[in-house]
């Protein structure tokens, strides 16, 4: 083949695996460091023309130089054969196979030129040999635990007789035992390197995991240290109300973590750290004194700015001006208060025709109070949101010369019950919503549009625009009135490891809402269920289910 298509000297164009059956080649590729060159489309184009033109004696030198300079920008896309790196990859592959019971696996490599495909190929040759099975796993050191805890741990242990050796699974079980112990007072608990006894006759493994339990511990005094940074302090009572850990209880690592999460949820702290400050040693039980460190965020913000956005549902480009005030701790109990005022021009691209622009003046606010009160171990948050807007609505039709004036006054009251972290459900949300509405000059606008309609098409267009507001005029007239109330309840369970890009866990939402009023009356039940399973290092299997009535 032409020299312009040959690989660079020492370049690595492909990595292959032979002899592997337990692991796919793509799975093995993910654990090694040797990677083939991955040239972008632009790089391939520049390289092709540079190589073609460089062997052409009539190519202008400036053109060849320019292409050469362009190629230097893509040098990082080349990968080269590295013997030291490949030898490390051999060790990595054998370690991976060893973790899954292939204790006698062998691996070699070769780096050759594939004359058929004209590429340099790195080939890993693997001999897997026998996969060892588990005979026994001994969890050494747990026998000294109280009988009730030992019983619970035994229910966590998987059946191992006859299954293949799997180091990640063994480690996962050991980690689960440590997590259980550290959530039941054993702060010092840990395990040391497991001991594996292998039989080359029966191709089986016996594993001993030494556990170091240590003395049981209780929570002692919990002190609070704060870096206020010039901000208003939050009341000590509310801060301590966020603690799931309490003095005198058995040490519980999960409660330490959930207490930290509760404090972050107040949205007033930039940093929350919870750690032991000192230890009081006893004959059988140690007391761990805890310190909570809080670093405050800036609490008050004032924003004055123009803005522009595009709403997809009506395909409008909107221009406006907004001023807002936000405070994270207005009254010393982490109350969030937000006040705003804005002026909006809807579909401002129609500035050349002023009568076709809808205008809105709006003021509003939001008030939220975390932990308004407690019911048993559940915390109740409250929020209230409202706004008042006055709109000048235009249809964009030539028949409308008077804007339709409308007032909107929505009210939304929300109560969220947050359950402890060990429960299946995370929260229960109750919400009440209503919106007061008023049309100030519906009859005048109707008469204006009907009078100015000269054709059937203009009349139908006027009817279509006015029909949207007809029901509001029927029940409200020129008075401020509400069409009804909407009550809703939503029970949520969420164990996803990441709400935006989950790889495992579930999300379950059971919502019920009903409306009573003059303009609408309905009942609705909806169940949403998402489940995520990791199916590889870079892939996730997900199923989604929805049911509603």
Secondary structure, DSSP 8 states (H G I E B T S, - for coil): --GGGS--TTB--EEEEES--SS-HHHHHTT-S-------HHHHHHHHHHHHHHT-TTS-HHHHHHHHHHHHTTGGG--B--HHHHHHHHHHHHHHHHHTT-TT-EEEEEEEEETTTTEEEEEEEEE-----EEEEEEEETGGGS-HHHHHHHHHH----TTSB--HHHHHHHHHHHHHHHHTTT-TT-EE---EEEEETTTTEEEEEEEEE---EEEEEEEEEEEE-TT-----HHHHHHT-S--TTSB--HHHHHHHHHHHHTTS-EEEEEEEEEEEE--SSEEEEEEEEEEEE---EEEEEEEEEEEETTTTEEEEEEEEEEEES-SSSS--EEEEEEEEEEETGGGTTSGGG-EEEEEEEEEEEEEEEEEETTEEEEEEEEEEEEEEEE--S-TT--S-EEEEEEEEEEEEEEE--TTSS--EEEEEEEEEEEEESSHHHHHHHHHHH--SHHHHHHHHHHHHHHHHHHHHHTTS-EEEEEEEEEEEEEE--S-SSS-SSEEEEEEEEEEEEESS--EEEEEEEEEEEEE-SSS-EEEEEEEEE-
